[in-house]
Amino acid sequence: MVNVNEILRLSDEEKISLIEMIWESLDEGGKSDLTAEQDQELARRIEQFEKGEVNTCSWEEIEAHLRRK
């Protein structure tokens, strides 16, 4: 069993590394519920976002817009 006190003594960088290792272990071998087409579309949208090619808005802006309707 993992000793929580040992984890708490880790540096922030070590804790983040541990979290990443745990998260990746949940990956199920890279399996995804997305179809190949959905995966490609997601990759395309992420690329557009990272290049600054899309307009984004905050949750507060969305909520305000919905409340006006």
N, C-alpha and C positions, 0 to 999 in steps of 0.2 A: 504494500500500500504506500501511496505517496505521503510524505511528511509535509504538511502545509507550512509549517514553520520554516522548513528549508527553502521552500519556494518564496516565502515572504522575505527572506534574507537576500534573494537574488537582486542584482541590479535591474534597473528598468529595461535595459537592453537585453539582458538574459531572460527576463520575464516575457518580453515581446517575442524573442526567439522561441521560447517554450510554447507560447500561444500559437505561433505559426506552425510549429511541428504538430501540435495537437490538432489544429484546424486542418492541416493537410492530411492527417491520418483519417479524417472523416470524409475525405474526398471520394471514397469508394472506387479507387483506381481510375479516376478521371471520367467515370460514367456520368452522363448528364441526361436529364429528362427532355432536353431540347432535341428537336430534329436537326438534321444537318442544315436545313434552310434557316431555321430559327437561330442557330448558332452563328451562321454567316451574317444574318441581319443584325444580331446583337454586336458582333465584331465591327460591322460597318458603322453602326450608330456610336459605338465607343470611340472609334477612330474619328468620326466627325466631331464629337464632343471634345476630344483631346486636341484637335486642330482648331477649336474655337469656331467651327462652322455652323453651330446651332445656337439659337437663342434659348436661354434657360430662365427660369423664374423660381423664386423661393416658395416654400409651402405657404408662407403668409400671403404672398401675392395670389396664389391659387385659391386659398380659402376666402380672401376678400372678394375675388371675382365670383366665386360660387355664391357667396352671401348676397351679392348684388342682384342675382337672378331671382 
